[in-house]
Amino acid sequence: MNTKEINRIPIKNYLAELNILPAKDRGYYGLYHSPFREDYNASMKVDFEKNLWIDYGANIGGTLIDLVMQIEKCDVAKAISLLREKEELNHSDDFSFHGKNRIQNERTPAFIIQNIRDIKNPALINYLLERGINVNIAMHHCKEVSYLVNDKYYFAIGYKNDINGYELRNKYFKGCTSKAPTTNGVGNDVCKVFEGFVDYLSYLTLKNTFHLQESSVVLNSVSNLEKAQSFIKSHNTIMTYLDNDEAGQRAISFLKSFGKNLIDKSSHYQNHKDLNDYLVNKNNLKNNLKNNLTDNIDEGIKSEESNSYRRKR
């Protein structure tokens, strides 16, 4: 294949083979979480018709070859070499996440859930630890979901939503089997609103508890806010733990229109992107202080041992 032929390989198919799926699929374009940087806002757009991409957060874009160079951190010759091995992607079936346990297009099944079990995979446990989340708390609320995409096996942490679908997360992938919020009513007047289940687990970790005493809703995307509004409106007080971004602020404005007592808790982590970012930074600070203290103690012991040796001589 020459470069012109390589760049005709659908970017969507290439990303799908890496288990990178669109956070939003509009048919002729998709919005993705950038695969080569931290991106909580799905700010990379792939135009499926033009087969071009642009990452608005990084202000770069281009062809498939350009994307491979960014993902693989390689030069153009290496990117072309890698893509020449991927000619079959020109014939891969497209897929999207719609449905319950089996998602398919008109031609062939593309996404099949194989197994749902307690979280045991070391890679998923390490992912939780990297995010600062208490593993036992996560195991109480989530499952390990294994699934096939185009006959390839993958696994992720699954968080169940109100229509029995799953939000799926691992270190390299963020997606879902169906889009819906997760609500939990406990019969009181307070409802706590979280943007994603990682933030919800972060809050439980910070509070060192397995359950909230108040009702809660995990939106699993601010786009689900309207779906959750009747549940939220049934409470007199709304406490929000949304992201510190434009989408989070729009969601808060929408919630204020309910005419309820609204308490925006994002000010408690205003210097961070979201609640999980706050948790991770808090843990890093704690570990740094602990390491510095250990280093100081070690230096003190060494100094005392040295002084003792000199006195003996």
C-alpha positions in Angstrom: 0.0 0.0 0.0 1.2 3.5 -0.8 0.5 6.5 1.6 -2.7 7.5 -0.2 -4.1 3.9 0.1 -3.0 3.8 3.8 -4.8 7.0 4.6 -8.0 5.5 3.2 -8.1 3.0 6.0 -11.0 4.2 8.2 -9.6 5.9 11.3 -12.7 4.6 13.1 -11.7 1.0 12.3 -8.1 1.6 13.4 -9.2 3.0 16.7 -11.7 0.2 17.2 -8.9 -2.3 16.9 -7.1 -0.5 19.8 -10.4 -0.8 21.7 -10.9 3.0 21.4 -14.5 3.7 20.7 -16.4 7.0 20.3 -17.8 8.6 23.4 -20.4 10.1 21.1 -21.2 8.7 17.6 -23.1 11.1 15.4 -23.1 8.9 12.4 -20.9 10.9 10.1 -18.5 11.9 12.9 -17.5 10.7 16.3 -16.1 12.4 19.5 -13.3 10.5 21.2 -11.3 10.8 24.4 -7.8 11.5 23.0 -5.8 8.3 23.0 -2.4 10.1 23.4 -3.1 12.4 26.4 -5.4 12.8 29.4 -8.8 13.9 28.0 -11.9 13.8 30.1 -14.0 15.9 27.7 -13.9 13.7 24.5 -12.3 16.5 22.6 -10.9 14.6 19.6 -13.3 14.6 16.6 -13.0 12.1 13.8 -14.8 12.9 10.6 -15.9 9.5 9.3 -16.7 10.8 5.8 -13.5 12.8 5.2 -11.5 10.3 7.3 -9.7 13.1 9.1 -9.2 13.8 12.8 -8.6 16.9 15.0 -7.8 17.0 18.7 -9.2 20.4 19.9 -7.4 20.1 23.2 -4.0 19.6 21.7 -4.7 21.7 18.6 -3.4 19.1 16.2 -5.0 16.8 13.6 -4.6 15.2 10.2 -4.7 11.9 8.5 -4.5 8.3 9.9 -0.7 8.3 9.5 -0.5 11.5 11.6 -2.7 9.9 14.3 -0.5 6.8 14.4 2.6 9.0 14.8 0.9 10.6 17.8 -0.3 7.4 19.4 2.9 5.3 18.8 5.3 8.3 19.3 7.1 7.4 16.1 8.2 8.9 12.8 6.3 8.8 9.5 8.3 5.8 8.2 7.5 3.7 11.3 3.8 4.7 11.2 3.5 3.7 7.5 5.2 0.4 8.3 2.8 -0.3 11.2 -0.2 0.5 9.0 0.9 -1.7 6.1 0.2 -4.6 8.5 -3.4 -3.4 9.0 -4.8 -3.7 5.5 -7.6 -5.9 6.8 -9.0 -2.8 8.6 -10.4 -1.6 5.3 -12.8 -4.5 5.5 -13.6 -4.4 9.3 -17.3 -4.0 10.2 -18.2 -0.8 12.0 -19.8 -1.2 15.4 -21.5 1.0 18.0 -22.7 0.6 21.5 -26.4 0.2 21.4 -28.5 -2.5 23.2 -28.1 -4.7 26.2 -25.7 -7.6 26.1 -25.2 -7.9 22.4 -24.7 -5.0 20.0 -24.7 -5.5 16.3 -25.1 -3.8 13.0 -27.2 -5.1 10.1 -24.4 -7.4 8.9 -22.7 -9.2 11.8 -22.4 -9.1 15.6 -19.6 -6.7 16.7 -19.8 -6.5 20.5 -20.6 -9.5 22.6 -20.4 -9.7 26.4 -18.7 -13.0 27.4 -18.7 -12.9 31.1 -19.5 -10.8 34.2 -17.8 -11.6 37.4 -16.2 -10.1 40.5 -13.1 -8.0 39.8 -10.1 -10.2 39.8 -7.9 -9.1 36.9 -4.6 -7.6 38.2 -4.6 -5.0 35.4 -8.0 -3.7 36.5 -7.0 -3.7 40.2 -3.9 -1.7 39.3 -6.0 0.7 37.3 -8.2 1.3 40.4 -5.1 1.9 42.5 -3.7 4.3 40.0 -7.0 6.3 40.3 -6.6 6.3 44.1 -9.8 4.3 44.6 -10.4 1.8 47.4 -10.4 -1.6 45.7 -12.9 -3.1 48.2 -15.3 -0.3 47.6 -15.0 -0.6 43.9 -15.6 -4.4 44.1 -18.8 -3.7 46.0 -20.2 -1.5 43.3 -18.6 -2.8 40.1 -18.0 -6.0 38.1 -15.3 -7.2 35.7 -16.8 -7.4 32.3 -15.1 -9.5 29.5 -16.3 -9.0 25.9 -15.5 -9.6 22.3 -15.2 -6.9 19.6 -14.8 -8.3 16.1 -13.6 -11.6 17.6 -11.0 -10.0 19.8 -11.2 -10.4 23.6 -11.2 -7.4 26.0 -12.0 -6.8 29.6 -13.0 -3.7 31.7 -14.5 -2.5 34.9 -18.2 -2.4 34.5 -20.7 -0.2 36.4 -24.3 -1.0 35.9 -26.8 1.7 34.9 -30.6 1.9 35.2 -31.3 0.0 31.9 -29.0 -2.9 32.8 -26.2 -1.7 30.6 -22.6 -1.1 31.7 -20.3 1.8 31.8 -16.9 0.3 30.9 -13.5 1.5 32.0 -9.9 0.4 31.9 -6.6 2.2 31.5 -7.0 2.6 27.8 -10.7 2.6 27.2 -13.8 4.5 28.2 -17.2 3.4 26.7 -20.5 1.8 27.5 -22.9 -0.8 26.3 -25.9 1.5 26.6 -26.2 5.1 27.8 -28.3 5.8 30.9 -27.8 7.2 34.5 -27.5 5.1 37.6 -29.9 6.1 40.3 -30.2 5.0 44.0 -33.0 6.3 46.1 -32.9 5.9 49.9 -36.1 7.8 50.8 -34.7 11.1 52.0 -34.7 14.7 50.8 -31.1 14.9 49.7 -29.8 13.8 46.3 -26.1 13.8 45.5 -25.2 14.1 41.8 -22.0 12.7 40.3 -20.8 13.0 36.7 -19.2 9.5 36.4 -18.9 6.4 38.5 -15.1 7.0 39.0 -16.0 10.2 40.7 -18.7 8.4 42.8 -16.1 5.7 43.8 -13.7 8.6 44.6 -16.2 10.2 46.9 -16.9 6.9 48.7 -13.1 6.4 49.1 -12.6 9.9 50.5 -15.5 9.2 53.0 -14.2 5.7 53.6 -17.7 4.2 53.3 -19.4 1.6 51.1 -22.7 3.4 50.9 -24.2 6.9 51.1 -26.9 7.7 53.5 -28.4 10.0 50.9 -29.9 9.3 47.5 -27.5 9.5 44.6 -27.4 9.6 40.9 -24.4 8.9 38.7 -25.1 10.5 35.4 -22.5 8.5 33.4 -22.4 11.6 31.2 -23.9 15.0 31.6 -25.9 14.2 28.4 -28.0 11.9 30.6 -29.1 14.8 32.9 -32.6 15.0 31.3 -33.1 11.3 31.8 -32.4 11.7 35.5 -34.3 14.9 36.1 -37.5 13.3 37.5 -35.5 11.3 40.0 -33.5 14.4 41.0 -36.6 16.6 41.2 -38.2 14.3 43.8 -35.6 15.6 46.3 -35.6 19.0 48.0 -31.9 19.4 48.2 -29.4 18.7 45.4 -25.7 18.4 46.1 -23.5 18.3 42.9 -20.0 16.9 42.5 -19.5 17.7 38.8 -16.5 18.4 36.7 -14.8 21.8 36.8 -15.4 22.5 33.1 -18.0 24.2 30.9 -20.2 21.1 30.6 -20.3 20.8 34.4 -21.3 24.5 34.7 -24.1 24.0 32.2 -25.3 21.0 34.1 -25.4 23.0 37.3 -27.4 25.8 35.6 -29.9 23.3 34.3 -30.2 21.8 37.8 -30.8 25.3 39.3 -33.8 25.6 37.0 -35.5 22.9 39.1 -36.1 25.4 41.8 -34.6 23.2 44.5 -32.0 24.0 47.1 -28.8 23.4 45.2 -25.3 23.1 46.8 -22.4 23.1 44.3 -19.6 21.1 45.9 -17.1 21.6 43.1 -15.5 24.5 45.0 -14.0 22.0 47.4 -11.8 20.7 44.5 -11.8 23.9 42.4 -8.1 23.5 41.5 -8.7 20.1 40.0 -10.5 18.8 36.9 -12.8 16.6 38.8 -13.3 14.7 42.1 -11.0 11.9 41.1 -8.2 14.2 40.0 -8.5 15.7 43.5 -8.2 12.3 45.1 -5.2 11.3 43.0 -3.4 14.5 43.8 -4.2 14.2 47.5 -2.8 10.6 47.5 0.3 11.7 45.7 0.9 14.5 48.2 0.4 12.1 51.1 2.9 9.7 49.5 5.4 12.4 48.9 5.2 13.6 52.5 5.5 10.0 53.7 8.6 9.4 51.5 10.2 12.7 52.7 9.5 11.7 56.3 11.1 8.3 55.7 14.1 9.9 54.0 14.6 12.2 57.0 14.3 9.4 59.5 16.8 7.3 57.4 19.2 10.3 57.3 18.8 10.7 61.1 19.6 7.0 61.7 22.7 7.2 59.4 23.9 10.3 61.2 23.5 8.7 64.6 25.2 5.5 63.4 28.1 7.6 62.1 28.4 9.6 65.3 28.3 6.3 67.3 31.1 4.9 65.2 33.3 7.9 65.7 32.8 7.8 69.4 33.8 4.1 69.5 37.0 5.0 67.7 
